[in-house]
Amino acid sequence: MFYSGYVLPKELFRPRSVAVVGASRNPEKVGYGVFANLVQAGYAGALYGVNPGGGELLGRPLIPSIEAIDGTVDLGVFVVPPKAILEGIPALAAKGMRAAVAISAGFKEVGGAGISLERDLSRAVAAAGIRLIGPNCLGVIDTHASLNASFSHGTPPKGNIAFFSQSGALCTAILDRSIGENIGFSKVISLGNKADVSESEILEFLADDAETRVIIGYIESVDDGRRFLRAARAVTPRKPVVLLKAGRTAAGARAASSHTGSLAGSDNAYAAAFLQAGILRAETMEELFDLALGFSMQPVPRDGRLLILTNAGGPGILAADIAERLGIRLAELSESTRGKILPKVPPTASLGNPVDIIGDARADRYRNVLSALADDDSIDMVLVLLTPQAMTEPEETARATVSALAGTGKAVYASFLGGPAVAESRRILNAGGIPSYIVPERAVRTAHAMLRYSRLRTSDFPEGGESAGKRPPAAERAIGLILASGRQGGEEESRAILEAYGFSFPRHAFAETSAAAVEAFRSLGVPRAVMKIVSPQISHKTDVGGVRLNLSTEEEVARAFMEITSSVRRLAPTVWIAGVSVQEMVTGGRELILGMSRDPQFGPLLMFGLGGIYVEVLKDVAFRVAPLSRRDAEEMVREIRAYPLLAAYRGSEPADEQAIVDALLRLSALSCDFPEIQELDVNPVQVMPRGGGLRAIDCRISIAEARA
Amino acid sequence: MKLYIASTSEYSGKTLIALALGKIWSGKGVKVGYVKILGKIPVAEGGRVIDDDAAFIARELSLDGPPEAVCPVVITQDMAMAAYRGEDLRLRGKISAAVHDAEARSDVLLLGGTANLRDGTFFGLSPLELIVNYDCRVLLLDKFKGEKSMDQVLWAAAALGPRLLGVVFNRVPPAQEAFVRGTAAAFLEARGVRVLGAVPQDPLLDSVSVGSLVESLSATVLCAPPAPETMIQRFCVGAMDVENAFRIFRMIPRKAVVTGGYRTDIQLAALETDTVCLVLTGGVDPNDIILARAREKGVAVLKVPGDTFTTVERFEQLLGRLRIREPEKVRRGVEAVRAAVDTDGLLSLCRNP
């Protein structure tokens, strides 16, 4: 990727003048749609439509060429074929253009010649000293500047949600919906092929945008994972960022790769990076919208105590269930609040949480209870539920909900259940700044996401233990050996590398013959031994019968030597057998797996899980992108579902959690120090009871030439 | 009478020839014995190491006696290390005892040789020396490879002299059969080398049974084949998109398809075509539909922990170096030798060199 490197100019969204190159009088053409949107959104600056045919469009004269424009141009919008864009950029730059939007397709996404055209476009942009959005995009919108330089169907209302998207089609879908539901946007940016401006820069730009309160986005891939991580870390403490990332599954990732032409990287890496950067991830478009509305309309909750107010038992219980499952605390009414509410509700009302003011509640009962809640400091979030009975007053209740808690700093959400009976009340809620959800579950999930954000924001992003840049000589030598003999490290070399990073292995001795193996067993003086084949050509030792456990006599050791070496000679007749390794058999620990694989976008991706079925069958693993901070490592350990197994249970001592955290940090340093390491598995690792440390039992490292 | 079965390279079919000659000649009332001089396929069993091939032939030919009788020396890691250190391995005595003992009990004693006429020298067992010391006749086997084969055979003929009774070309591709029987045979005959047969290549003999595949790959059986000896003839990697997979899969009969456990599309395509076995990589279980369909169609489904690349590497190591174990292969192999080799001529040559 080729970045021109200039900071995004303010003229991208606040141009004093705009030229639409390719403005068309044919209403079926994109060049018409863009020009018409600029006119109809009420853009107040100078607007030039460039079309060689000349004539008039929507009451404005069309100019036959760029050269014929009389005046300066801040923003150029291109709706012409690729070659014409390449010519138009220097021409408009000569008129003072600072930023451009290339809407036209026909670049990288079509392959072949399109790829070199896109490279030419990047060069032209850099040479002209401008910044460019696109190509192959919908365009950009800034509602607060009445700028709609896109071919969207209509212009969304003003608002505080900024939306960027790698998919133009998704932009139009979301915009159309927002117009229908009166949801306001500050800016909309369709990124297209990202020939110049990337999602990372847009994030940084929106962080400083005064009209934007929440940033939402749809991405299929990021171009430079590490840069994205840095950008997001700088933005999320200031504003919430909610992203919908496509390509979760292998099928989705394949589709994303063929759509964007870039390796998608693993979803595990994205999930980890989002977590480490404080980005909230939406699973669906619905959730993206739900969270956008919540952040857009309500304050970020100070703390996590939720009060549910309802006129019906069922929905209240449903909401409480979800809250509980997500780990949200239900608030308890204070004595004084209780005292205020009691005289205003019938004796059958329930003053627990949910507060159930029963089916005949009219708007005034809701209003009375809500205003009582306003002064209760033990409540941070309020969810107002309503089901429409004959006597219910949905609209009046909506108005009461809007006014009663305004300015209290409490986050308020509503879910008025039903159809036509509550349609108008939902409109009132939204217009009044209360996000309204058709089912309680979505309201609770939104509250939960906002709560998570408030916690993320209050804790700084720890700087990871970026490596000191020192490469221990012992590890350097072992890497050299592996490189010289192929790409797959044998156990000896892999062990040397890990030992250089403080991993300890069971005591072991190498033996070439059965007599030497017996001698090794004797000199180790351990009650029980493990024997493993040593051959640089064998990576899966058990597959060729190359491992024996639980050897406790010299006879067993001698026999194991014969069995192991015979089995390998038979099943892998072409490999060279160096001998066997006789090792102390480590017992009394719990089995773990630590690993690293290098993600094409985010770099080293560290993995942690409990060994055996927990990883293989249950896929119970935690991922983070290196470098890890201590907090990252601690979270990794606690994140797995099997974490309770590391604590004391059934009479066993708790495991040495601190040692696991240290090991993860050292693996992180190793992965950063040696970019040649492509993959690394320490599997299994035994973690001993607290204070006992870790013992790595087996390991594998594979190497590639370091990328420049 | 001792007939040493020599070959120009490994995996040229010595075991099959020995087995076939044993069966065919016994059928004519000849007492046939067998000793494999140097075992290289060790199986550790009950504290001792026996050779897998020799034990198999002993069973097939109903030869009595302990494993040492058919294979007095099996190479172990200990033995190899001792040889490096120049220790006296005292192997000759063991071999002589086995040979003399077996000879006394048979009309014709077949001696299974090593991979080529040099193989074994490291252990002090030079094949050429052994042939002279035990006063053997020699049958030479060669996996036909055109001019390279001519080089190998002519060199061996010069080294063996009149002890060489003749040569059998094995695994001859069908397109080259006429050439081998005509042009190549005429060339060798003109130089005093008798060509006793040309055994055509047989996909079945090169195939592997699902059972031995399970062993070689250390695979988990998710859906058992109709019988462990169900044969696989070809391997196919399912890494392409599904349209191409269909086209390719249709062309390849009795195949095993290696593909990722999550590639349901490829698995379905494989099950729609003539597939014997699915090998699913990455330790991923297939979905239930695949298993149900496989069960219905009698297709074996195996799961291996390694990735597709590693698994294919292991497959490739297997191909062309498969041992004959399954009854179907034994029958077929013996019939092929009976049809293509002048076993009667060879027998009379043995008796009256």
Chai-1 contact restraints between the chains, C-beta under 6 A:
chainA,res_idxA,chainB,res_idxB,connection_type,confidence,min_distance_angstrom,max_distance_angstrom,comment,restraint_id
A,A250,B,Y262,contact,1.0,0.0,6.0,A-B,restraint_1
A,E512,B,M81,contact,1.0,0.0,6.0,A-B,restraint_2
A,T513,B,D78,contact,1.0,0.0,6.0,A-B,restraint_3
A,T513,B,M81,contact,1.0,0.0,6.0,A-B,restraint_4
A,S514,B,D78,contact,1.0,0.0,6.0,A-B,restraint_5
A,D543,B,S218,contact,1.0,0.0,6.0,A-B,restraint_6
A,M562,B,A44,contact,1.0,0.0,6.0,A-B,restraint_7
A,E563,B,A44,contact,1.0,0.0,6.0,A-B,restraint_8
A,T565,B,Q77,contact,1.0,0.0,6.0,A-B,restraint_9
A,S566,B,P42,contact,1.0,0.0,6.0,A-B,restraint_10
A,S566,B,A44,contact,1.0,0.0,6.0,A-B,restraint_11
A,S566,B,V49,contact,1.0,0.0,6.0,A-B,restraint_12
A,R569,B,P42,contact,1.0,0.0,6.0,A-B,restraint_13
A,R570,B,I41,contact,1.0,0.0,6.0,A-B,restraint_14
A,R570,B,P42,contact,1.0,0.0,6.0,A-B,restraint_15
